[in-house]
Amino acid sequence: MRRNIRDRDIAFRHEDGCLVRTVSGADGRTYTHRCSLEVFEKVAWLFDTTPHEGSGVAIGEIARAENLPHTQVDVTLAYLHERGIIDRRHRRNYPASAGVHLDAMVEWHALREEPRPA
C-alpha cells in the first residue's frame, strides 16, 4: 500500500517475517525500516492493556516503557495509523478501535498475504 505525504511516497510490505516501511523522497532518496512481529504485537497490546485516560501515548514513551527500539515502534505506529487502528494528534497516539491488538493482527496477516510484485 502506498500513500504520499509531503512529497514522500510511503509503502508498507511484509518481508521475511517483518513489517517493512519504505519511504521515497521527491529528491530520489529512499530509506527502509523494519519491525519484528514481537515488537509489533507489544505495541498493539499496549493500547489494549494500558489505560491512557484520554492523554494518548507518544513514541518515546512506548519505546522507554517497553524497552523497544524507537524505529520499530515508529514503524508500527505509522502502520496502525495508516490502517485507521489508531489516531494521531499532536504527536500522541490514541486507540481508534475497541480492539487494537486484534485489528493490528488482522492487518499484519492481510499484508503478509498480499502478492508481491515481480
N, CA, C and O atoms as a GROMACS GRO file, in nm:
protein
  472
    1MET      N    1   0.085  -0.117   0.000
    1MET     CA    2   0.000   0.000   0.000
    1MET      C    3   0.089   0.123   0.000
    1MET      O    4   0.189   0.127   0.072
    2ARG      N    5   0.054   0.224  -0.080
    2ARG     CA    6   0.135   0.345  -0.091
    2ARG      C    7   0.050   0.467  -0.063
    2ARG      O    8  -0.070   0.469  -0.090
    3ARG      N    9   0.113   0.569  -0.009
    3ARG     CA   10   0.049   0.698   0.005
    3ARG      C   11   0.155   0.807   0.000
    3ARG      O   12   0.272   0.780   0.028
    4ASN      N   13   0.115   0.928  -0.034
    4ASN     CA   14   0.209   1.037  -0.049
    4ASN      C   15   0.187   1.139   0.062
    4ASN      O   16   0.076   1.190   0.078
    5ILE      N   17   0.290   1.167   0.139
    5ILE     CA   18   0.284   1.267   0.244
    5ILE      C   19   0.401   1.362   0.224
    5ILE      O   20   0.517   1.321   0.225
    6ARG      N   21   0.369   1.489   0.205
    6ARG     CA   22   0.474   1.591   0.191
    6ARG      C   23   0.586   1.547   0.098
    6ARG      O   24   0.702   1.544   0.137
    7ASP      N   25   0.550   1.514  -0.022
    7ASP     CA   26   0.646   1.474  -0.125
    7ASP      C   27   0.726   1.348  -0.088
    7ASP      O   28   0.840   1.332  -0.130
    8ARG      N   29   0.664   1.263  -0.010
    8ARG     CA   30   0.724   1.133   0.022
    8ARG      C   31   0.626   1.024  -0.016
    8ARG      O   32   0.505   1.038   0.006
    9ASP      N   33   0.676   0.919  -0.071
    9ASP     CA   34   0.594   0.802  -0.101
    9ASP      C   35   0.626   0.697   0.003
    9ASP      O   36   0.742   0.655   0.017
   10ILE      N   37   0.525   0.653   0.078
   10ILE     CA   38   0.545   0.557   0.186
   10ILE      C   39   0.476   0.426   0.148
   10ILE      O   40   0.358   0.425   0.113
   11ALA      N   41   0.550   0.318   0.156
   11ALA     CA   42   0.495   0.186   0.122
   11ALA      C   43   0.525   0.088   0.236
   11ALA      O   44   0.635   0.087   0.292
   12PHE      N   45   0.426   0.007   0.270
   12PHE     CA   46   0.442  -0.100   0.369
   12PHE      C   47   0.433  -0.234   0.296
   12PHE      O   48   0.356  -0.250   0.202
   13ARG      N   49   0.513  -0.329   0.343
   13ARG     CA   50   0.505  -0.465   0.291
   13ARG      C   51   0.552  -0.561   0.400
   13ARG      O   52   0.611  -0.520   0.500
   14HIS      N   53   0.525  -0.685   0.379
   14HIS     CA   54   0.568  -0.790   0.471
   14HIS      C   55   0.683  -0.863   0.402
   14HIS      O   56   0.672  -0.903   0.287
   15GLU      N   57   0.793  -0.879   0.475
   15GLU     CA   58   0.910  -0.944   0.415
   15GLU      C   59   0.989  -1.016   0.523
   15GLU      O   60   1.024  -0.957   0.625
   16ASP      N   61   1.017  -1.142   0.500
   16ASP     CA   62   1.099  -1.222   0.593
   16ASP      C   63   1.048  -1.214   0.737
   16ASP      O   64   1.128  -1.208   0.831
   17GLY      N   65   0.916  -1.215   0.755
   17GLY     CA   66   0.857  -1.214   0.887
   17GLY      C   67   0.853  -1.077   0.954
   17GLY      O   68   0.822  -1.067   1.072
   18CYS      N   69   0.884  -0.973   0.880
   18CYS     CA   70   0.886  -0.837   0.935
   18CYS      C   71   0.792  -0.745   0.858
   18CYS      O   72   0.764  -0.767   0.740
   19LEU      N   73   0.745  -0.643   0.927
   19LEU     CA   74   0.675  -0.532   0.862
   19LEU      C   75   0.784  -0.438   0.812
   19LEU      O   76   0.872  -0.399   0.889
   20VAL      N   77   0.778  -0.401   0.684
   20VAL     CA   78   0.881  -0.318   0.624
   20VAL      C   79   0.817  -0.190   0.572
   20VAL      O   80   0.719  -0.194   0.498
   21ARG      N   81   0.873  -0.076   0.613
   21ARG     CA   82   0.827   0.054   0.563
   21ARG      C   83   0.939   0.114   0.479
   21ARG      O   84   1.052   0.128   0.524
   22THR      N   85   0.905   0.148   0.354
   22THR     CA   86   1.000   0.214   0.265
   22THR      C   87   0.947   0.353   0.234
   22THR      O   88   0.831   0.370   0.196
   23VAL      N   89   1.033   0.451   0.251
   23VAL     CA   90   0.997   0.590   0.224
   23VAL      C   91   1.087   0.640   0.113
   23VAL      O   92   1.209   0.631   0.121
   24SER      N   93   1.023   0.694   0.008
   24SER     CA   94   1.096   0.750  -0.106
   24SER      C   95   1.065   0.899  -0.112
   24SER      O   96   0.949   0.939  -0.116
   25GLY      N   97   1.169   0.980  -0.112
   25GLY     CA   98   1.152   1.125  -0.119
   25GLY      C   99   1.148   1.175  -0.262
   25GLY      O  100   1.189   1.105  -0.355
   26ALA      N  101   1.099   1.297  -0.278
   26ALA     CA  102   1.093   1.359  -0.410
   26ALA      C  103   1.232   1.378  -0.468
   26ALA      O  104   1.248   1.387  -0.590
   27ASP      N  105   1.334   1.384  -0.382
   27ASP     CA  106   1.471   1.402  -0.428
   27ASP      C  107   1.537   1.272  -0.471
   27ASP      O  108   1.654   1.271  -0.508
   28GLY      N  109   1.462   1.161  -0.465
   28GLY     CA  110   1.514   1.031  -0.509
   28GLY      C  111   1.575   0.947  -0.400
   28GLY      O  112   1.607   0.830  -0.422
   29ARG      N  113   1.592   1.003  -0.282
   29ARG     CA  114   1.647   0.925  -0.171
   29ARG      C  115   1.540   0.831  -0.115
   29ARG      O  116   1.422   0.864  -0.113
   30THR      N  117   1.585   0.715  -0.071
   30THR     CA  118   1.495   0.614  -0.016
   30THR      C  119   1.555   0.557   0.111
   30THR      O  120   1.677   0.538   0.121
   31TYR      N  121   1.470   0.530   0.208
   31TYR     CA  122   1.517   0.457   0.325
   31TYR      C  123   1.412   0.354   0.363
   31TYR      O  124   1.294   0.367   0.331
   32THR      N  125   1.458   0.250   0.432
   32THR     CA  126   1.372   0.139   0.471
   32THR      C  127   1.396   0.107   0.617
   32THR      O  128   1.510   0.102   0.664
   33HIS      N  129   1.287   0.085   0.690
   33HIS     CA  130   1.294   0.040   0.829
   33HIS      C  131   1.207  -0.083   0.844
   33HIS      O  132   1.106  -0.098   0.775
   34ARG      N  133   1.247  -0.169   0.937
   34ARG     CA  134   1.175  -0.294   0.960
   34ARG      C  135   1.126  -0.301   1.104
   34ARG      O  136   1.178  -0.234   1.193
   35CYS      N  137   1.023  -0.382   1.124
   35CYS     CA  138   0.970  -0.406   1.257
   35CYS      C  139   0.938  -0.555   1.270
   35CYS      O  140   0.871  -0.613   1.185
   36SER      N  141   0.985  -0.614   1.377
   36SER     CA  142   0.958  -0.757   1.401
   36SER      C  143   0.814  -0.776   1.450
   36SER      O  144   0.752  -0.683   1.501
   37LEU      N  145   0.765  -0.896   1.435
   37LEU     CA  146   0.632  -0.930   1.485
   37LEU      C  147   0.626  -0.912   1.636
   37LEU      O  148   0.525  -0.866   1.688
   38GLU      N  149   0.732  -0.947   1.706
   38GLU     CA  150   0.736  -0.935   1.852
   38GLU      C  151   0.713  -0.789   1.896
   38GLU      O  152   0.632  -0.764   1.986
   39VAL      N  153   0.782  -0.696   1.834
   39VAL     CA  154   0.766  -0.554   1.870
   39VAL      C  155   0.627  -0.506   1.828
   39VAL      O  156   0.560  -0.436   1.903
   40PHE      N  157   0.585  -0.544   1.708
   40PHE     CA  158   0.454  -0.504   1.658
   40PHE      C  159   0.344  -0.544   1.757
   40PHE      O  160   0.257  -0.463   1.790
   41GLU      N  161   0.348  -0.668   1.803
   41GLU     CA  162   0.246  -0.715   1.897
   41GLU      C  163   0.253  -0.644   2.032
   41GLU      O  164   0.149  -0.612   2.090
   42LYS      N  165   0.374  -0.618   2.082
   42LYS     CA  166   0.387  -0.548   2.209
   42LYS      C  167   0.326  -0.409   2.202
   42LYS      O  168   0.256  -0.366   2.294
   43VAL      N  169   0.351  -0.339   2.093
   43VAL     CA  170   0.296  -0.204   2.077
   43VAL      C  171   0.144  -0.211   2.067
   43VAL      O  172   0.074  -0.132   2.131
   44ALA      N  173   0.092  -0.303   1.988
   44ALA     CA  174  -0.053  -0.316   1.974
   44ALA      C  175  -0.120  -0.351   2.106
   44ALA      O  176  -0.224  -0.295   2.141
   45TRP      N  177  -0.060  -0.444   2.181
   45TRP     CA  178  -0.116  -0.484   2.311
   45TRP      C  179  -0.118  -0.367   2.407
   45TRP      O  180  -0.209  -0.355   2.489
   46LEU      N  181  -0.019  -0.280   2.398
   46LEU     CA  182  -0.011  -0.166   2.488
   46LEU      C  183  -0.139  -0.083   2.485
   46LEU      O  184  -0.186  -0.035   2.588
   47PHE      N  185  -0.195  -0.066   2.366
   47PHE     CA  186  -0.317   0.014   2.354
   47PHE      C  187  -0.438  -0.055   2.418
   47PHE      O  188  -0.531   0.012   2.462
   48ASP      N  189  -0.436  -0.187   2.422
   48ASP     CA  190  -0.548  -0.262   2.482
   48ASP      C  191  -0.533  -0.282   2.632
   48ASP      O  192  -0.633  -0.300   2.702
   49THR      N  193  -0.411  -0.278   2.683
   49THR     CA  194  -0.389  -0.315   2.822
   49THR      C  195  -0.349  -0.200   2.914
   49THR      O  196  -0.347  -0.216   3.036
   50THR      N  197  -0.317  -0.085   2.858
   50THR     CA  198  -0.272   0.028   2.940
   50THR      C  199  -0.373   0.141   2.930
   50THR      O  200  -0.401   0.190   2.820
   51PRO      N  201  -0.428   0.182   3.042
   51PRO     CA  202  -0.522   0.295   3.037
   51PRO      C  203  -0.447   0.425   3.008
   51PRO      O  204  -0.351   0.458   3.077
   52HIS      N  205  -0.492   0.498   2.906
   52HIS     CA  206  -0.426   0.624   2.870
   52HIS      C  207  -0.508   0.743   2.915
   52HIS      O  208  -0.464   0.858   2.904
   53GLU      N  209  -0.628   0.717   2.965
   53GLU     CA  210  -0.714   0.820   3.021
   53GLU      C  211  -0.722   0.945   2.936
   53GLU      O  212  -0.718   1.057   2.988
   54GLY      N  213  -0.732   0.928   2.807
   54GLY     CA  214  -0.751   1.041   2.717
   54GLY      C  215  -0.625   1.120   2.686
   54GLY      O  216  -0.630   1.216   2.611
   55SER      N  217  -0.511   1.080   2.744
   55SER     CA  218  -0.388   1.156   2.721
   55SER      C  219  -0.306   1.104   2.605
   55SER      O  220  -0.212   1.170   2.559
   56GLY      N  221  -0.340   0.987   2.556
   56GLY     CA  222  -0.264   0.928   2.446
   56GLY      C  223  -0.125   0.888   2.491
   56GLY      O  224  -0.090   0.899   2.609
   57VAL      N  225  -0.046   0.842   2.396
   57VAL     CA  226   0.089   0.796   2.425
   57VAL      C  227   0.180   0.834   2.308
   57VAL      O  228   0.139   0.828   2.192
   58ALA      N  229   0.301   0.874   2.339
   58ALA     CA  230   0.398   0.915   2.237
   58ALA      C  231   0.495   0.800   2.208
   58ALA      O  232   0.510   0.707   2.287
   59ILE      N  233   0.561   0.809   2.093
   59ILE     CA  234   0.655   0.705   2.050
   59ILE      C  235   0.760   0.679   2.158
   59ILE      O  236   0.784   0.564   2.196
   60GLY      N  237   0.823   0.785   2.206
   60GLY     CA  238   0.930   0.770   2.304
   60GLY      C  239   0.883   0.706   2.432
   60GLY      O  240   0.957   0.628   2.493
   61GLU      N  241   0.762   0.736   2.474
   61GLU     CA  242   0.707   0.676   2.596
   61GLU      C  243   0.691   0.526   2.580
   61GLU      O  244   0.722   0.449   2.672
   62ILE      N  245   0.644   0.483   2.464
   62ILE     CA  246   0.629   0.339   2.438
   62ILE      C  247   0.765   0.272   2.436
   62ILE      O  248   0.785   0.169   2.500
   63ALA      N  249   0.858   0.330   2.362
   63ALA     CA  250   0.991   0.270   2.349
   63ALA      C  251   1.058   0.255   2.486
   63ALA      O  252   1.116   0.150   2.516
   64ARG      N  253   1.051   0.359   2.567
   64ARG     CA  254   1.113   0.353   2.701
   64ARG      C  255   1.041   0.254   2.793
   64ARG      O  256   1.105   0.171   2.857
   65ALA      N  257   0.909   0.263   2.799
   65ALA     CA  258   0.832   0.179   2.891
   65ALA      C  259   0.847   0.030   2.860
   65ALA      O  260   0.853  -0.052   2.951
   66GLU      N  261   0.852  -0.002   2.733
   66GLU     CA  262   0.858  -0.143   2.692
   66GLU      C  263   0.999  -0.187   2.654
   66GLU      O  264   1.020  -0.303   2.617
   67ASN      N  265   1.096  -0.095   2.662
   67ASN     CA  266   1.235  -0.123   2.623
   67ASN      C  267   1.243  -0.178   2.480
   67ASN      O  268   1.300  -0.284   2.455
   68LEU      N  269   1.182  -0.102   2.388
   68LEU     CA  270   1.175  -0.141   2.248
   68LEU      C  271   1.253  -0.043   2.161
   68LEU      O  272   1.268   0.074   2.198
   69PRO      N  273   1.303  -0.088   2.047
   69PRO     CA  274   1.373   0.003   1.955
   69PRO      C  275   1.277   0.111   1.903
   69PRO      O  276   1.169   0.081   1.853
   70HIS      N  277   1.318   0.236   1.916
   70HIS     CA  278   1.236   0.351   1.877
   70HIS      C  279   1.189   0.339   1.732
   70HIS      O  280   1.072   0.365   1.702
   71THR      N  281   1.278   0.302   1.642
   71THR     CA  282   1.242   0.293   1.500
   71THR      C  283   1.135   0.188   1.476
   71THR      O  284   1.044   0.210   1.395
   72GLN      N  285   1.143   0.075   1.544
   72GLN     CA  286   1.041  -0.029   1.525
   72GLN      C  287   0.907   0.016   1.580
   72GLN      O  288   0.803  -0.015   1.522
   73VAL      N  289   0.908   0.089   1.690
   73VAL     CA  290   0.783   0.144   1.744
   73VAL      C  291   0.724   0.243   1.643
   73VAL      O  292   0.603   0.243   1.620
   74ASP      N  293   0.808   0.326   1.584
   74ASP     CA  294   0.763   0.424   1.485
   74ASP      C  295   0.700   0.355   1.364
   74ASP      O  296   0.594   0.399   1.317
   75VAL      N  297   0.762   0.250   1.314
   75VAL     CA  298   0.706   0.177   1.200
   75VAL      C  299   0.570   0.119   1.237
   75VAL      O  300   0.476   0.128   1.158
   76THR      N  301   0.559   0.060   1.355
   76THR     CA  302   0.432   0.003   1.399
   76THR      C  303   0.324   0.109   1.408
   76THR      O  304   0.214   0.090   1.356
   77LEU      N  305   0.354   0.221   1.473
   77LEU     CA  306   0.254   0.327   1.488
   77LEU      C  307   0.213   0.385   1.353
   77LEU      O  308   0.096   0.416   1.332
   78ALA      N  309   0.308   0.401   1.263
   78ALA     CA  310   0.274   0.454   1.129
   78ALA      C  311   0.179   0.360   1.057
   78ALA      O  312   0.084   0.405   0.993
   79TYR      N  313   0.204   0.230   1.067
   79TYR     CA  314   0.119   0.132   1.001
   79TYR      C  315  -0.021   0.129   1.065
   79TYR      O  316  -0.122   0.126   0.994
   80LEU      N  317  -0.026   0.128   1.198
   80LEU     CA  318  -0.155   0.128   1.266
   80LEU      C  319  -0.234   0.254   1.235
   80LEU      O  320  -0.356   0.250   1.221
   81HIS      N  321  -0.166   0.365   1.225
   81HIS     CA  322  -0.232   0.491   1.190
   81HIS      C  323  -0.285   0.486   1.047
   81HIS      O  324  -0.399   0.526   1.021
   82GLU      N  325  -0.204   0.439   0.955
   82GLU     CA  326  -0.247   0.430   0.815
   82GLU      C  327  -0.370   0.341   0.801
   82GLU      O  328  -0.458   0.370   0.720
   83ARG      N  329  -0.377   0.236   0.879
   83ARG     CA  330  -0.489   0.142   0.871
   83ARG      C  331  -0.610   0.186   0.952
   83ARG      O  332  -0.711   0.116   0.955
   84GLY      N  333  -0.601   0.301   1.019
   84GLY     CA  334  -0.714   0.355   1.094
   84GLY      C  335  -0.737   0.288   1.228
   84GLY      O  336  -0.846   0.299   1.285
   85ILE      N  337  -0.636   0.219   1.279
   85ILE     CA  338  -0.649   0.147   1.405
   85ILE      C  339  -0.617   0.239   1.522
   85ILE      O  340  -0.671   0.221   1.632
   86ILE      N  341  -0.531   0.336   1.500
   86ILE     CA  342  -0.503   0.438   1.600
   86ILE      C  343  -0.516   0.575   1.534
   86ILE      O  344  -0.506   0.588   1.412
   87ASP      N  345  -0.539   0.676   1.617
   87ASP     CA  346  -0.542   0.815   1.572
   87ASP      C  347  -0.417   0.884   1.624
   87ASP      O  348  -0.367   0.850   1.732
   88ARG      N  349  -0.367   0.979   1.548
   88ARG     CA  350  -0.252   1.057   1.591
   88ARG      C  351  -0.292   1.203   1.597
   88ARG      O  352  -0.340   1.261   1.499
   89ARG      N  353  -0.272   1.262   1.713
   89ARG     CA  354  -0.300   1.406   1.731
   89ARG      C  355  -0.185   1.466   1.810
   89ARG      O  356  -0.155   1.425   1.922
   90HIS      N  357  -0.121   1.564   1.749
   90HIS     CA  358  -0.012   1.637   1.816
   90HIS      C  359   0.094   1.542   1.870
   90HIS      O  360   0.136   1.554   1.985
   91ARG      N  361   0.136   1.449   1.788
   91ARG     CA  362   0.242   1.352   1.820
   91ARG      C  363   0.205   1.253   1.930
   91ARG      O  364   0.292   1.184   1.985
   92ARG      N  365   0.077   1.246   1.963
   92ARG     CA  366   0.030   1.149   2.060
   92ARG      C  367  -0.065   1.054   1.989
   92ARG      O  368  -0.135   1.092   1.896
   93ASN      N  369  -0.066   0.932   2.033
   93ASN     CA  370  -0.142   0.826   1.967
   93ASN      C  371  -0.252   0.776   2.059
   93ASN      O  372  -0.231   0.757   2.178
   94TYR      N  373  -0.371   0.755   1.999
   94TYR     CA  374  -0.490   0.715   2.073
   94TYR      C  375  -0.555   0.596   2.002
   94TYR      O  376  -0.555   0.591   1.879
   95PRO      N  377  -0.611   0.502   2.077
   95PRO     CA  378  -0.681   0.392   2.012
   95PRO      C  379  -0.801   0.444   1.932
   95PRO      O  380  -0.876   0.528   1.981
   96ALA      N  381  -0.818   0.394   1.813
   96ALA     CA  382  -0.935   0.428   1.730
   96ALA      C  383  -1.022   0.304   1.713
   96ALA      O  384  -1.114   0.302   1.632
   97SER      N  385  -0.990   0.203   1.789
   97SER     CA  386  -1.057   0.073   1.779
   97SER      C  387  -1.075   0.019   1.920
   97SER      O  388  -0.994   0.046   2.009
   98ALA      N  389  -1.181  -0.057   1.940
   98ALA     CA  390  -1.203  -0.120   2.070
   98ALA      C  391  -1.107  -0.237   2.093
   98ALA      O  392  -1.087  -0.279   2.207
   99GLY      N  393  -1.049  -0.288   1.987
   99GLY     CA  394  -0.956  -0.400   1.995
   99GLY      C  395  -0.835  -0.375   1.908
   99GLY      O  396  -0.824  -0.432   1.800
  100VAL      N  397  -0.744  -0.291   1.954
  100VAL     CA  398  -0.628  -0.253   1.873
  100VAL      C  399  -0.545  -0.376   1.836
  100VAL      O  400  -0.508  -0.392   1.719
  101HIS      N  401  -0.515  -0.461   1.933
  101HIS     CA  402  -0.432  -0.578   1.903
  101HIS      C  403  -0.497  -0.668   1.798
  101HIS      O  404  -0.431  -0.708   1.702
  102LEU      N  405  -0.624  -0.699   1.815
  102LEU     CA  406  -0.692  -0.785   1.718
  102LEU      C  407  -0.692  -0.723   1.579
  102LEU      O  408  -0.660  -0.790   1.481
  103ASP      N  409  -0.727  -0.596   1.569
  103ASP     CA  410  -0.728  -0.529   1.439
  103ASP      C  411  -0.588  -0.522   1.379
  103ASP      O  412  -0.570  -0.539   1.258
  104ALA      N  413  -0.488  -0.497   1.464
  104ALA     CA  414  -0.350  -0.491   1.416
  104ALA      C  415  -0.306  -0.625   1.359
  104ALA      O  416  -0.241  -0.630   1.254
  105MET      N  417  -0.342  -0.733   1.426
  105MET     CA  418  -0.300  -0.865   1.378
  105MET      C  419  -0.373  -0.904   1.250
  105MET      O  420  -0.315  -0.970   1.163
  106VAL      N  421  -0.499  -0.864   1.237
  106VAL     CA  422  -0.571  -0.889   1.111
  106VAL      C  423  -0.497  -0.818   0.997
  106VAL      O  424  -0.476  -0.877   0.890
  107GLU      N  425  -0.459  -0.693   1.019
  107GLU     CA  426  -0.389  -0.618   0.914
  107GLU      C  427  -0.250  -0.675   0.886
  107GLU      O  428  -0.208  -0.677   0.771
  108TRP      N  429  -0.179  -0.720   0.989
  108TRP     CA  430  -0.047  -0.782   0.971
  108TRP      C  431  -0.060  -0.902   0.877
  108TRP      O  432   0.017  -0.915   0.781
  109HIS      N  433  -0.156  -0.990   0.906
  109HIS     CA  434  -0.170  -1.111   0.826
  109HIS      C  435  -0.226  -1.082   0.687
  109HIS      O  436  -0.191  -1.151   0.590
  110ALA      N  437  -0.311  -0.982   0.675
  110ALA     CA  438  -0.360  -0.944   0.542
  110ALA      C  439  -0.245  -0.893   0.456
  110ALA      O  440  -0.236  -0.927   0.338
  111LEU      N  441  -0.158  -0.812   0.515
  111LEU     CA  442  -0.042  -0.762   0.440
  111LEU      C  443   0.051  -0.876   0.403
  111LEU      O  444   0.106  -0.879   0.293
  112ARG      N  445   0.069  -0.970   0.495
  112ARG     CA  446   0.156  -1.085   0.468
  112ARG      C  447   0.106  -1.165   0.348
  112ARG      O  448   0.185  -1.221   0.272
  113GLU      N  449  -0.027  -1.171   0.332
  113GLU     CA  450  -0.085  -1.250   0.223
  113GLU      C  451  -0.092  -1.176   0.090
  113GLU      O  452  -0.121  -1.237  -0.013
  114GLU      N  453  -0.067  -1.045   0.090
  114GLU     CA  454  -0.072  -0.970  -0.037
  114GLU      C  455   0.035  -1.022  -0.132
  114GLU      O  456   0.148  -1.047  -0.091
  115PRO      N  457   0.000  -1.038  -0.259
  115PRO     CA  458   0.102  -1.084  -0.355
  115PRO      C  459   0.209  -0.978  -0.370
  115PRO      O  460   0.181  -0.858  -0.371
  116ARG      N  461   0.332  -1.023  -0.382
  116ARG     CA  462   0.446  -0.932  -0.400
  116ARG      C  463   0.467  -0.906  -0.548
  116ARG      O  464   0.455  -0.998  -0.630
  117PRO      N  465   0.499  -0.782  -0.582
  117PRO     CA  466   0.524  -0.751  -0.724
  117PRO      C  467   0.645  -0.828  -0.775
  117PRO      O  468   0.739  -0.854  -0.700
  118ALA      N  469   0.641  -0.862  -0.901
  118ALA     CA  470   0.751  -0.939  -0.961
  118ALA      C  471   0.871  -0.854  -0.989
  118ALA      O  472   0.972  -0.904  -1.040
   0.00000   0.00000   0.00000
